[in-house]
Amino acid sequence: MSPLRSAPPVFIGGCPRSGTTLLRTMLDSHPDLAIPRETRVLVDGYRRRAEWGDLGDRENRRRLARWVVERRVSRYEHLTDDADELVDRMVAAGPTIGSVLGAGFRLYADRHGKTRWGDKRPSLVLNLDAAFAMYPDARYVNVVRDPRAVVASIRTVGRRYGWGAHGIPGGTDTWERSVRAAERWRRHLGPRQFLDVRYEDLVTDTAGALGRIVEFLALDAAGLDAMLRHHETADIRDKTMHALVSQPVTTGRLRTWEQALRPREIAFVEDVLGDAMRRYGYEPVAAGVEVPPDLRQRHRRRRIETRLESERRRARELWLGLTYRRPVAAQP
């Protein structure tokens, strides 16, 4: 059996502020699986694939590798502290973009003595076409969290870091788009390659939730104990964005949204997302509370903006599909 089929990569995604970083840290603690902190490499590299030319050409692979280590928003240092070694690995890879980009993640796994690699980024849920084009045998874990908690967290982080677009309407739209994308890909991939995990289950029944993930990924169950002690070896010590990752699992923040959001804001989120919420087991609590008209208007504007952005991307991908016919899937 080929290496691609025997050890498929693992992807983690979901709406931002849903617990993807916590799950990534847990899985990275498994003795066989290496998932680095966000690199912002895979999807961005794929979307720009027409720029790299024929990757059968060694110099084109080198140009792609230099892009990875030189672009400002890449975080290649999460893969290795040796840029030259990373470039050499990518240049020596197979002649497809999946092979070249995957070589960087393989380097991360090798440096940690592990046999399998993965990638985590919330927006992967919106870009699974790229992930599965490059790695058709991959396994995807989708993290879902109560949208009221997500929206409250997005607003808090947005205020702290100046993300003006990520208020209540923006956070609501982001959760809705993430869930819709996940539902499409769940139907397409099926249970062998797609698994939903609720954040609430991950923190209230950690052993049970991780056990299901270990089984889904065909990982050695003996590594579960290390995953349950993820906080002891966590490589993120951020006290702002990811304060809970380096601590034992807690249920203390499950319902902080009740204090963080006003009743009318809760009513707005539930009005927009009610049906999807219920499908994941999140029951509304603000029945009868009036929804502010300004939130509705801002949400409509946000929906229009994101729809136009998606249409522009689809048009570009259609053009690339017609003009760029070189193989992209990773080769064993």
C-alpha positions as CSV (number, residue, x, y, z in Angstrom):
1,M,0.0,0.0,0.0
2,S,1.3,3.5,-0.9
3,P,2.4,5.9,1.9
4,L,-0.4,8.3,0.8
5,R,-3.1,5.7,1.4
6,S,-1.6,4.1,4.5
7,A,-1.1,7.4,6.4
8,P,-3.4,10.1,5.0
9,P,-2.9,13.6,6.4
10,V,-5.3,15.0,9.0
11,F,-7.0,18.4,8.6
12,I,-8.8,20.4,11.3
13,G,-11.2,23.2,10.5
14,G,-14.4,25.0,11.6
15,C,-15.6,28.4,12.4
16,P,-13.0,30.6,14.1
17,R,-13.1,30.6,17.9
18,S,-14.7,27.1,18.0
19,G,-11.8,25.2,19.6
20,T,-9.7,24.2,16.6
21,T,-6.5,25.2,18.4
22,L,-7.4,23.1,21.4
23,L,-8.1,20.1,19.3
24,R,-4.9,20.7,17.3
25,T,-2.8,20.8,20.5
26,M,-4.4,17.5,21.7
27,L,-3.8,15.7,18.4
28,D,-0.3,17.0,18.1
29,S,0.4,15.4,21.5
30,H,-0.3,11.9,20.0
31,P,3.0,10.0,19.6
32,D,2.3,9.3,15.9
33,L,0.7,12.5,14.6
34,A,2.3,15.9,14.1
35,I,0.2,19.0,13.5
36,P,2.0,22.3,13.6
37,R,0.6,25.7,14.6
38,E,-1.1,27.5,11.7
39,T,1.3,28.1,8.8
40,R,-1.1,29.6,6.2
41,V,0.7,27.7,3.5
42,L,-1.5,25.0,2.0
43,V,-4.6,26.8,0.8
44,D,-2.7,30.0,-0.2
45,G,-0.2,28.0,-2.1
46,Y,-2.9,26.0,-3.9
47,R,-4.9,29.1,-4.8
48,R,-1.8,30.6,-6.5
49,R,-0.8,27.4,-8.2
50,A,-0.9,28.8,-11.7
51,E,2.1,31.1,-10.7
52,W,4.4,28.2,-10.0
53,G,4.4,26.7,-13.5
54,D,5.4,23.1,-14.2
55,L,6.6,21.7,-10.8
56,G,8.4,19.0,-12.7
57,D,11.0,21.7,-13.1
58,R,13.3,21.8,-10.1
59,E,13.6,25.6,-10.2
60,N,9.9,26.1,-10.1
61,R,9.7,24.0,-7.0
62,R,12.5,26.2,-5.6
63,R,10.5,29.3,-6.4
64,L,7.5,27.9,-4.6
65,A,9.6,27.0,-1.6
66,R,11.2,30.5,-1.5
67,W,7.7,32.0,-1.5
68,V,6.8,29.9,1.5
69,V,9.7,31.1,3.6
70,E,9.8,34.7,2.4
71,R,6.1,35.8,2.3
72,R,5.1,37.9,5.3
73,V,1.9,36.1,6.3
74,S,3.4,32.6,6.0
75,R,4.5,31.1,9.3
76,Y,7.0,28.6,8.0
77,E,8.8,28.8,11.4
78,H,6.0,26.7,12.8
79,L,7.4,23.9,10.6
80,T,11.1,24.3,11.2
81,D,13.6,26.9,12.4
82,D,15.9,26.0,9.4
83,A,14.6,27.7,6.3
84,D,17.3,26.2,4.1
85,E,16.4,22.7,5.2
86,L,12.7,23.4,4.4
87,V,13.5,24.7,0.9
88,D,15.8,21.7,0.2
89,R,13.0,19.3,1.3
90,M,10.4,21.0,-0.9
91,V,12.7,21.1,-3.9
92,A,13.4,17.4,-3.5
93,A,9.7,16.6,-3.4
94,G,7.5,15.1,-6.2
95,P,6.4,17.3,-9.2
96,T,3.0,18.3,-7.8
97,I,1.9,21.1,-5.5
98,G,0.5,18.6,-3.1
99,S,3.9,16.9,-2.9
100,V,5.9,20.1,-2.6
101,L,3.8,21.7,0.1
102,G,3.3,18.4,1.9
103,A,7.1,18.0,2.1
104,G,7.2,20.9,4.6
105,F,4.7,19.2,6.9
106,R,6.6,15.9,6.5
107,L,9.7,17.8,7.7
108,Y,7.8,18.9,10.8
109,A,6.7,15.3,11.5
110,D,10.2,14.0,11.0
111,R,11.7,16.5,13.4
112,H,9.3,15.4,16.1
113,G,9.8,11.7,15.4
114,K,6.3,11.1,14.1
115,T,5.0,9.2,11.2
116,R,2.0,11.2,10.1
117,W,1.3,14.9,9.6
118,G,-1.7,17.3,9.5
119,D,-2.7,20.9,9.3
120,K,-5.1,23.1,11.2
121,R,-6.7,26.3,10.2
122,P,-10.3,27.3,10.8
123,S,-10.8,28.5,7.3
124,L,-10.0,25.0,5.9
125,V,-13.8,24.4,6.2
126,L,-14.3,26.9,3.5
127,N,-11.4,25.6,1.4
128,L,-11.8,21.8,1.5
129,D,-11.8,21.8,-2.3
130,A,-8.1,22.8,-2.2
131,A,-7.3,20.3,0.6
132,F,-8.9,17.3,-1.0
133,A,-7.6,18.2,-4.5
134,M,-4.0,17.9,-3.1
135,Y,-4.7,15.1,-0.6
136,P,-7.7,13.0,-1.8
137,D,-7.2,10.4,1.0
138,A,-7.1,13.0,3.8
139,R,-9.3,12.9,6.9
140,Y,-11.1,16.0,8.0
141,V,-12.3,16.8,11.6
142,N,-14.8,19.7,11.8
143,V,-15.1,21.5,15.1
144,V,-18.5,23.0,15.9
145,R,-19.3,25.2,18.8
146,D,-22.5,27.0,20.1
147,P,-22.8,30.0,17.8
148,R,-23.6,32.3,20.6
149,A,-20.3,31.5,22.3
150,V,-18.5,31.8,18.9
151,V,-20.0,35.2,18.2
152,A,-19.3,36.5,21.6
153,S,-15.7,35.4,21.4
154,I,-15.2,36.7,17.8
155,R,-16.4,40.1,19.0
156,T,-14.1,40.1,22.0
157,V,-11.1,39.2,20.0
158,G,-12.1,41.5,17.2
159,R,-12.2,44.5,19.6
160,R,-8.8,43.5,21.0
161,Y,-7.1,43.2,17.6
162,G,-9.0,45.8,15.6
163,W,-11.0,43.4,13.4
164,G,-13.8,45.8,12.7
165,A,-15.7,43.4,10.4
166,H,-16.0,40.8,13.1
167,G,-18.8,42.1,15.3
168,I,-22.2,40.4,16.0
169,P,-23.4,40.3,12.3
170,G,-19.9,39.3,11.0
171,G,-19.5,36.5,13.5
172,T,-23.0,35.2,12.8
173,D,-22.3,35.2,9.1
174,T,-19.0,33.4,9.6
175,W,-20.6,30.6,11.7
176,E,-23.4,30.2,9.1
177,R,-21.0,30.0,6.2
178,S,-18.7,27.5,8.0
179,V,-21.6,25.2,8.9
180,R,-23.1,25.3,5.4
181,A,-19.7,24.5,3.9
182,A,-19.3,21.7,6.4
183,E,-22.7,20.2,5.6
184,R,-21.9,20.1,1.8
185,W,-18.6,18.4,2.4
186,R,-20.0,15.9,4.9
187,R,-22.4,14.7,2.2
188,H,-19.7,14.5,-0.4
189,L,-17.0,12.8,1.7
190,G,-19.0,10.5,4.0
191,P,-18.1,9.1,7.4
192,R,-14.8,7.6,6.4
193,Q,-13.3,11.1,5.7
194,F,-15.4,13.6,7.6
195,L,-16.1,13.8,11.3
196,D,-18.0,16.4,13.3
197,V,-16.8,17.2,16.9
198,R,-18.7,19.5,19.1
199,Y,-16.5,21.7,21.3
200,E,-18.9,21.2,24.2
201,D,-18.4,17.4,24.0
202,L,-14.6,17.9,23.8
203,V,-14.5,19.7,27.1
204,T,-17.3,17.8,29.0
205,D,-16.4,14.3,27.8
206,T,-12.8,14.7,26.7
207,A,-11.8,11.0,26.8
208,G,-14.9,10.0,24.9
209,A,-14.6,12.7,22.2
210,L,-10.9,12.0,21.7
211,G,-11.6,8.3,21.6
212,R,-14.0,8.8,18.7
213,I,-11.4,11.0,16.9
214,V,-8.6,8.4,17.4
215,E,-10.8,5.7,16.0
216,F,-11.8,7.9,13.0
217,L,-8.2,8.7,12.2
218,A,-7.1,5.1,12.8
219,L,-4.5,6.2,15.3
220,D,-3.0,4.0,18.0
221,A,-5.4,4.2,21.0
222,A,-2.4,3.9,23.3
223,G,-1.7,7.6,22.5
224,L,-4.9,8.7,24.1
225,D,-3.3,9.3,27.5
226,A,-0.7,11.7,26.0
227,M,-3.6,13.6,24.3
228,L,-5.4,13.9,27.6
229,R,-2.2,15.5,29.1
230,H,-1.8,17.9,26.1
231,H,-1.4,20.9,28.4
232,E,1.9,19.5,29.8
233,T,3.6,19.7,26.4
234,A,1.6,22.5,24.7
235,D,3.7,24.7,22.4
236,I,1.3,27.7,22.7
237,R,1.5,29.8,25.9
238,D,-0.6,32.7,24.7
239,K,-2.5,34.3,27.5
240,T,-4.9,36.2,25.2
241,M,-6.1,34.4,22.1
242,H,-5.6,30.8,23.3
243,A,-5.4,31.1,27.1
244,L,-6.9,27.7,27.8
245,V,-4.7,25.6,25.5
246,S,-1.9,25.2,27.9
247,Q,-4.2,24.4,30.8
248,P,-6.2,21.3,31.8
249,V,-9.6,21.1,30.1
250,T,-12.3,23.3,31.7
251,T,-16.0,23.8,31.2
252,G,-15.8,27.2,32.8
253,R,-16.4,29.1,29.5
254,L,-19.2,27.1,28.1
255,R,-21.9,29.6,28.9
256,T,-20.0,32.9,29.3
257,W,-21.9,34.1,26.2
258,E,-24.9,34.6,28.5
259,Q,-23.1,37.5,30.2
260,A,-21.1,38.7,27.1
261,L,-24.2,39.2,24.9
262,R,-27.2,41.3,25.5
263,P,-30.6,39.6,25.2
264,R,-31.4,41.3,21.9
265,E,-28.1,40.2,20.5
266,I,-28.8,36.6,21.6
267,A,-32.2,36.9,19.9
268,F,-30.6,38.1,16.7
269,V,-28.1,35.1,16.6
270,E,-30.9,32.7,17.3
271,D,-33.2,34.3,14.7
272,V,-30.6,33.9,12.0
273,L,-29.2,30.5,13.0
274,G,-32.0,28.8,14.8
275,D,-32.5,25.8,12.5
276,A,-28.8,25.1,12.1
277,M,-28.3,25.5,15.9
278,R,-31.0,22.9,16.6
279,R,-29.4,20.4,14.3
280,Y,-26.3,20.5,16.4
281,G,-28.2,20.4,19.7
282,Y,-28.1,24.1,20.7
283,E,-31.5,25.3,21.9
284,P,-32.6,28.9,21.7
285,V,-33.3,30.8,24.9
286,A,-34.5,34.2,23.7
287,A,-38.0,33.5,22.5
288,G,-40.1,36.7,22.3
289,V,-37.1,39.1,22.6
290,E,-37.2,41.7,19.8
291,V,-34.4,41.6,17.3
292,P,-32.7,45.0,16.6
293,P,-33.3,46.2,13.0
294,D,-29.7,47.6,12.7
295,L,-28.3,44.1,13.3
296,R,-30.5,42.7,10.6
297,Q,-29.4,45.4,8.1
298,R,-25.7,44.9,8.9
299,H,-26.1,41.2,8.5
300,R,-27.7,41.6,5.1
301,R,-24.8,43.8,4.0
302,R,-22.3,41.3,5.3
303,R,-24.0,38.4,3.4
304,I,-23.9,40.4,0.2
305,E,-20.2,41.2,0.6
306,T,-19.2,37.6,1.3
307,R,-21.4,36.3,-1.6
308,L,-19.7,38.7,-4.0
309,E,-16.3,37.6,-2.6
310,S,-17.2,33.9,-3.1
311,E,-18.4,34.5,-6.6
312,R,-15.1,36.3,-7.5
313,R,-13.1,33.4,-6.2
314,R,-15.2,30.8,-8.0
315,A,-14.7,32.7,-11.3
316,R,-11.0,32.7,-10.7
317,E,-11.0,29.0,-9.9
318,L,-13.0,28.3,-13.1
319,W,-10.5,30.2,-15.1
320,L,-7.6,28.3,-13.5
321,G,-9.4,25.0,-14.1
322,L,-9.6,25.8,-17.8
323,T,-6.0,27.1,-18.1
324,Y,-4.1,25.1,-15.6
325,R,-4.3,21.3,-16.2
326,R,-1.1,20.1,-14.4
327,P,-1.6,17.5,-11.7
328,V,-1.9,18.8,-8.1
329,A,-2.5,15.7,-5.9
330,A,0.4,14.6,-3.7
331,Q,2.4,11.6,-5.1
332,P,3.6,8.8,-2.8
